[in-house]
Amino acid sequence: MKTSKPKAKPPRRIAVIGAGIAGIACARTLMQAGHHVTVFDKNQAVGGRMATTETAFGTFDYGAQYFTVRDPRFLLALQATAQHVCRPWSANLVRVLDAFGRVASAALPGRESHWVPTPGMNALVEHWAQPFVSQKQIELETRVVGIERDRMAPRQWQLRTQGSPGVPDAEHVFSGFDQVLLATTAAQAQRLLFDDAAHPKFAKALQDVRVAPCWTLLLAYPQASQPTLSHLGPQWNAARSNHHRIAWLARESSKPGRGGVERWTVQASAAWSHEHQEDDTPRVQAKLHKAFAEVTGIRAEPTMATVHCWGSAQTIKPLGRSHLWDDKAGLGLAGDWCLGHRVEDAFISGLELALSVA
Ligand code: FAD
């Protein structure tokens, strides 16, 4: 009996907007399948919310703090990645019960492993994005401001962009894409796709997705540096907190490969961040610093203190499926908000979108 093999799809030109873990997981899967992929990101570096900033006192992971590995597909991808890129973090995680820093138990029981890329959270995506960098198939500092049909070839797409490396006002048109995949936050996708109701089916699917903001405080205490001095404050390195302002605190310097200067990252709760989203920065910084001192008992003045507001940080209500893909239009959407609020959710979403497209 004759069996017919499924026809391999011919290579296509694909644009991926967003170089967070969803976008890069998607782009590299499509590249491995033989497609010509170009990645666009408005930031100077890849990683998205797996973000690391360098300061005179060492790095801070001011977005995602660590990741978990629950899905076998994520595990496989990590096993195929050079071992030095990600390391386990002994977070010594506790729950802080009140404004006086009372701890619920010595450690949260039965915790799964916490993984961190080194030297910063952005290193995993940076590693996976390397083929795009070396083949000049990534456009950084390039914000996509419009997605439209290519007038010369109406079955294809073109992207209008603003900015290019070192030239923030530059405007360009990149054309000739068979497919366009958005791996941005839900809000950014909405702005790009639906302002002119270009894709009503997707617009409807996204209308119930909810994502909370997050104010993040970064503090450095160079007066306390390992290994010569013991660290300041509590014995624990990370805590979930019931304090009404603070949801999470972590001693950055306890993560592997981060250097010894005592540094803390403090994340406000979703409710407090939402309530204070429009407040001015010094006010937010003062309030969060006060709460930090209450929870940790660290009264010393930090040498460096700064705050950052993530407009879209943590998914409260996800889409409920891994991605959106319209084969006829050649448009797709991925991102953590499809499935949840974790790094893994973003990875799986990007991977599943790529498998639908390939
Ligand atoms: P993103 O990382 O947001 O990537 C989207 C990319 O699209 C960005 O790089 C952006 O610049 C780009 N982009 C957007 N619009 C455009 C445009 N118009 N043109 C060009 N580029 C564009 N998860 C965990 O698992 N563990 C944690 O401890 C954890 N803590 C967190 C703490 C905070 C404060 C925040 C903010 C998030 C945290 N998360 C955590 C969530 C985790 O960071 C995300 O789930 C994950 O990084 C999302 O990846 P993504 O690729 O879907 O989106």
Boltz pocket constraint, residues with backbone or C-beta under 6 A from the ligand:
constraints:
  - pocket:
      binder: B
      contacts: [[A, 17], [A, 18], [A, 19], [A, 20], [A, 21], [A, 22], [A, 23], [A, 40], [A, 41], [A, 42], [A, 43], [A, 45], [A, 46], [A, 47], [A, 48], [A, 49], [A, 50], [A, 62], [A, 63], [A, 64], [A, 65], [A, 66], [A, 67], [A, 68], [A, 142], [A, 143], [A, 144], [A, 145], [A, 183], [A, 184], [A, 185], [A, 188], [A, 192], [A, 214], [A, 216], [A, 267], [A, 310], [A, 312], [A, 313], [A, 314], [A, 334], [A, 335], [A, 336], [A, 337], [A, 340], [A, 341], [A, 342], [A, 343], [A, 344], [A, 345], [A, 346]]
      max_distance: 6.0
